[in-house]
C-alpha cells in the first residue's frame, strides 16, 4: 500500500526512542515532518532521523500539505486540543495515552471526529503485541475455564522529580501514566467494560499528583480486576488471569524488550507446586511497529480500526470513576456506553 505520511507533534522521548523508529521500520508509514516549540530541538531531531522538514508549532506543521496523519506524544493536557486542531485541518490522529484529562474532554474530541470522519486512535501499543493477542485467544478458547479474576500491576522508578508525570497542570500522575495499563489489560482480555470502581491514591502532598494507585474494577458476571500502578516503586509489570480450570501469567506484560522472546506461563487448576507449568514462547516483536502499521492500514481502508475513539472515551470514563472513588473513599458506578 501507499505509505501514510506522518507528522510527529513533539520531540518527546517516546517519539524518539520508539515511535519514529517504528514508523521508519515499516513500509506502511513515512515520517515527513516533525514539530517542537523549540525550533533548535526540532531541527536537531529532524537531522538525527533524516526527517525532511521541521516546524516550530503544530499549526505550522499542519500547513504542510504532504502530512496526512499526525502522531501526538505531548503532555496529557494538550492531547485533545491538538487532536482537534489536527482533525479540523483534515489530518488523521494517533494520540498517546491517556487520550485526555477526563471523559468530558474525550467526548468533545469524539464529536469532532464524528464530524470529520477521520481516523483517531489512542496509542496503547500493548494491544498489538502478538503475545497479548495470543493471551486473548487463550481466554476465548475456554482453556482456563470461566475467567473470574485478573491481577495486574505496573510500577516504575522515576527518579526525575522534574518529569512531566509529577506535574498536576500537565495531567501527570500514576493513574494516567502506568495505572492505565492494568485497566487496559482487563478490558482487552475480558472483552467487556467495568461497571464499578473502588480505588485509592497515594500522593506526596494533598494537592500533588497521585504517585501510586491501587484498586478494583468490577465487571459483569462477577468478574474483577485487582490493579495497581506506581511511579516511585521497583520496576514491575505483570498480568495474571485466573479461571476455574487454570490460570496464566504474562511476565513483563507492558514493556518487553523488542529484542527478546516473551512468554506466557499456564498452570492447571490443581498444580499447587508448579509441577506441570506450560510455557508458550513468542519470538521478539516490536509492539510499536505493529501499532503504527495497523493504524496506517486503517487510514488506507485496508482494515477496520480495531481501537476506535469510542473505546478511548469509555476508558476515560473509567479513569474518572477511579479518581472519584479515590477522592471519596466510596465505590463508584461506571457507565461506559458511548
C-alpha positions in Angstrom: 0.0 0.0 0.0 1.0 3.6 -0.4 2.6 4.7 2.9 0.8 7.1 5.2 2.8 10.3 5.6 3.1 11.3 9.2 3.9 14.5 11.1 5.2 14.0 14.6 3.9 16.6 17.1 6.8 16.8 19.5 10.3 15.6 20.1 9.2 13.6 23.2 11.4 10.7 24.3 8.7 8.1 23.4 8.7 9.5 19.9 12.5 9.5 19.6 13.1 6.1 21.2 10.2 4.1 19.9 7.6 5.6 17.6 9.7 7.4 15.0 12.0 4.3 14.6 8.9 2.1 14.4 7.4 4.2 11.6 10.7 4.3 9.8 10.9 0.5 10.0 7.6 -0.4 8.3 6.6 0.1 4.7 3.1 1.4 5.7 4.5 4.7 7.3 6.7 7.5 6.3 7.7 10.4 8.7 7.9 13.6 6.6 7.8 16.3 9.3 8.2 17.0 13.0 7.4 20.0 15.2 8.6 21.3 18.5 8.1 24.6 20.4 11.9 24.7 20.4 13.0 25.2 16.8 16.6 24.1 17.5 15.3 20.9 19.1 13.0 20.3 16.1 15.9 20.8 13.7 18.2 18.5 15.7 15.8 15.6 15.9 14.8 16.0 12.2 18.5 15.8 11.3 19.0 12.8 13.6 16.2 10.8 12.0 16.6 12.2 8.5 13.1 13.7 8.6 12.7 16.1 5.6 11.0 19.1 7.3 10.7 20.5 10.8 8.5 23.2 12.3 8.2 25.3 15.4 4.5 24.6 16.1 1.7 22.2 15.3 -0.1 25.0 13.3 2.9 25.3 11.0 3.2 21.5 10.6 -0.5 21.3 9.6 0.2 23.7 6.8 2.4 21.0 5.3 0.1 19.6 2.6 2.1 16.3 2.4 1.2 15.4 6.0 -1.7 13.0 6.1 -1.7 12.0 9.8 -0.2 13.2 13.0 1.2 11.3 16.0 0.7 13.2 19.2 3.1 12.4 22.2 2.8 15.7 24.0 1.8 16.2 27.7 -1.6 14.8 28.5 -3.2 18.3 29.0 -2.5 19.1 25.3 -3.8 15.9 23.7 -7.4 16.8 23.0 -6.8 20.4 21.8 -4.0 19.3 19.5 -6.0 16.4 18.1 -9.0 18.7 17.4 -6.7 21.1 15.6 -5.4 18.3 13.5 -8.8 17.0 12.7 -10.0 20.4 11.7 -7.1 20.6 9.3 -8.1 17.2 7.8 -5.4 15.0 9.4 -5.9 11.6 11.0 -4.7 11.3 14.6 -2.7 8.7 16.5 -2.6 10.1 20.1 -0.7 8.8 23.1 -2.5 7.6 26.1 -4.3 8.7 28.1 -6.4 10.4 25.5 -7.1 13.5 27.7 -7.6 14.7 31.2 -11.2 13.4 31.6 -14.2 12.0 29.8 -15.7 15.4 29.0 -12.6 16.3 27.0 -12.6 12.9 25.2 -16.3 13.4 24.3 -15.5 16.8 22.8 -12.9 15.1 20.6 -15.3 12.3 19.7 -17.8 14.9 18.4 -15.2 16.5 16.1 -14.1 13.1 14.9 -17.6 12.1 14.0 -18.0 15.4 12.1 -14.8 14.8 10.1 -15.0 11.0 9.6 -11.2 10.8 10.1 -9.3 8.1 12.0 -8.5 8.8 15.6 -7.0 6.1 17.9 -5.4 6.0 21.3 -1.8 4.7 21.2 -1.9 1.7 23.5 0.9 -0.3 21.9 0.4 -3.3 24.1 -2.9 -4.2 22.4 -0.9 -5.0 19.2 1.7 -7.3 20.7 1.4 -10.9 19.4 1.6 -12.2 23.0 -1.4 -10.1 24.1 -3.4 -11.3 21.1 -2.5 -14.9 21.9 -3.5 -14.4 25.6 -6.9 -13.2 24.4 -7.2 -16.2 22.2 -6.5 -18.5 25.2 -9.2 -16.8 27.2 -11.6 -17.1 24.3 -10.8 -20.8 23.9 -12.1 -21.7 27.3 -8.9 -23.4 28.2 -8.8 -21.6 31.6 -12.5 -22.2 32.2 -14.6 -19.3 33.4 -12.3 -16.3 34.0 -13.1 -14.8 37.4 -10.1 -12.6 38.2 -7.3 -10.6 36.6 -4.5 -9.3 38.8 -2.3 -6.8 37.1 0.3 -4.2 38.1 2.7 -1.8 36.5 5.2 0.2 38.6 8.3 2.1 37.7 11.0 4.0 39.5 11.0 7.5 38.0 13.9 9.3 39.7 13.3 12.6 37.9 11.3 15.0 40.2 11.0 17.5 37.3 9.4 14.9 35.0 6.0 15.9 33.5 4.5 12.9 35.2 4.8 14.7 38.5 3.2 17.9 37.3 -0.5 18.4 38.1 -1.1 21.1 35.5 0.2 18.8 32.7 -2.1 15.9 33.6 0.6 13.8 35.4 0.1 11.1 37.9 0.4 7.3 38.3 -3.1 6.5 37.1 -2.7 8.1 33.7 0.9 7.0 33.1 1.1 3.5 34.4 -2.2 2.5 36.1 -3.9 2.6 32.7 -2.1 -0.5 31.5 -3.6 -3.0 34.0 -7.0 -1.5 33.2 -6.4 -1.9 29.5 -5.3 -5.5 30.1 -8.6 -6.3 31.8 -10.8 -4.6 29.2 -8.8 -6.4 26.5 -8.9 -9.9 28.0 -12.5 -9.7 29.4 -13.6 -8.0 26.2 -16.0 -6.1 28.3 -16.3 -2.8 30.3 -16.3 -2.4 34.1 -19.4 -1.4 35.9 -17.9 -0.1 39.2 -14.6 1.1 40.6 -13.1 1.2 44.1 -9.7 2.8 44.3 -7.2 4.6 46.5 -4.3 7.1 45.7 -1.0 7.8 47.4 0.1 11.4 47.0 3.3 13.2 48.1 1.2 16.2 49.0 -2.6 16.9 49.2 -2.6 19.0 46.1 0.0 16.9 44.2 -0.4 14.1 41.6 -1.0 10.6 42.6 2.3 8.7 42.8 0.5 5.4 43.3 -2.9 4.0 42.6 -4.5 0.7 43.6 -8.0 -0.6 43.4 -10.6 -3.0 42.0 -12.8 -2.8 38.9 -16.0 -4.9 38.9 -17.0 -6.4 35.5 -20.4 -8.0 34.6 -20.6 -11.7 35.5 -18.9 -11.4 38.9 -15.5 -10.8 37.3 -12.9 -8.5 38.8 -9.7 -6.7 38.1 -7.3 -6.1 41.0 -4.8 -3.5 39.8 -2.0 -1.2 40.9 0.3 1.4 39.4 3.1 3.4 40.8 5.8 6.0 39.8 8.2 5.5 42.7 8.5 1.8 43.2 10.6 -1.1 41.8 10.0 -1.8 38.2 7.3 -4.5 37.9 4.7 -5.3 35.3 2.8 -8.5 35.2 -0.7 -9.7 34.3 -2.2 -12.9 35.8 -5.5 -14.3 34.6 -7.3 -16.8 36.9 -10.1 -19.1 35.7 -12.0 -22.1 37.0 -9.8 -24.6 35.2 -6.4 -22.9 35.2 -4.5 -19.7 35.1 -1.9 -17.9 33.0 0.8 -15.3 33.7 2.3 -12.7 31.4 5.5 -11.5 33.0 6.9 -8.1 31.9 3.5 -7.7 30.3 3.7 -4.0 29.3 7.1 -3.1 28.0 9.1 -6.2 27.0 12.3 -5.7 25.0 11.7 -5.8 21.3 14.8 -7.9 21.0 13.9 -10.7 23.4 11.5 -13.6 23.4 8.4 -13.2 25.6 6.3 -15.9 27.1 3.0 -17.0 28.7 3.0 -19.4 31.6 -0.1 -21.6 32.0 -0.8 -23.6 35.2 -3.5 -26.2 35.8 -6.2 -25.8 38.5 -4.6 -28.3 40.9 -0.9 -27.6 40.2 -0.1 -26.3 43.6 3.7 -26.8 43.3 4.3 -25.7 39.6 4.9 -29.3 38.7 3.4 -29.0 35.2 3.8 -25.4 34.0 3.4 -24.9 30.3 5.5 -22.1 28.8 4.4 -20.7 25.4 7.2 -18.6 23.8 6.9 -15.8 21.3 9.6 -14.5 19.0 10.8 -11.0 19.6 8.3 -8.4 18.5 8.2 -4.6 18.4 4.7 -3.7 19.5 5.2 -0.1 18.3 5.7 -1.4 14.8 2.5 -3.4 15.0 0.7 -0.4 16.3 1.7 2.1 13.6 1.3 -0.4 10.8 -2.2 -1.2 11.9 -3.2 2.5 12.2 -1.8 3.2 8.8 -3.7 0.3 7.2 -6.9 1.6 8.9 -6.2 5.0 7.4 -5.9 3.4 4.0 -9.1 1.5 4.5 -7.3 -1.9 4.3 -8.8 -2.9 7.7 -11.3 -1.7 10.2 -9.9 0.4 13.0 -9.6 -2.2 15.9 -9.5 0.5 18.6 -11.8 3.4 17.6 -12.0 6.6 19.5 -15.2 5.4 21.3 -13.1 2.9 23.1 -10.8 5.7 24.4 -13.8 7.7 25.6 -15.1 4.7 27.6 -11.6 4.4 29.0 -11.6 8.0 30.2 -14.9 7.4 32.0 -13.3 4.6 33.8 -10.4 6.8 34.9 -12.9 9.5 36.1 -14.7 6.9 38.2 -11.4 5.7 39.7 -10.5 9.3 40.6 -13.9 9.9 42.1 -13.6 6.7 44.2 -10.1 7.6 45.4 -11.3 11.1 46.5 -14.5 10.0 48.2 -13.5 6.6 49.6 -16.6 5.0 48.0 -17.4 2.6 45.2 -18.4 4.5 42.1 -20.7 3.1 39.4 -19.5 3.4 35.8 -21.4 3.9 32.6 -19.1 3.4 29.6 -21.8 3.5 26.9 -20.8 5.9 24.1 
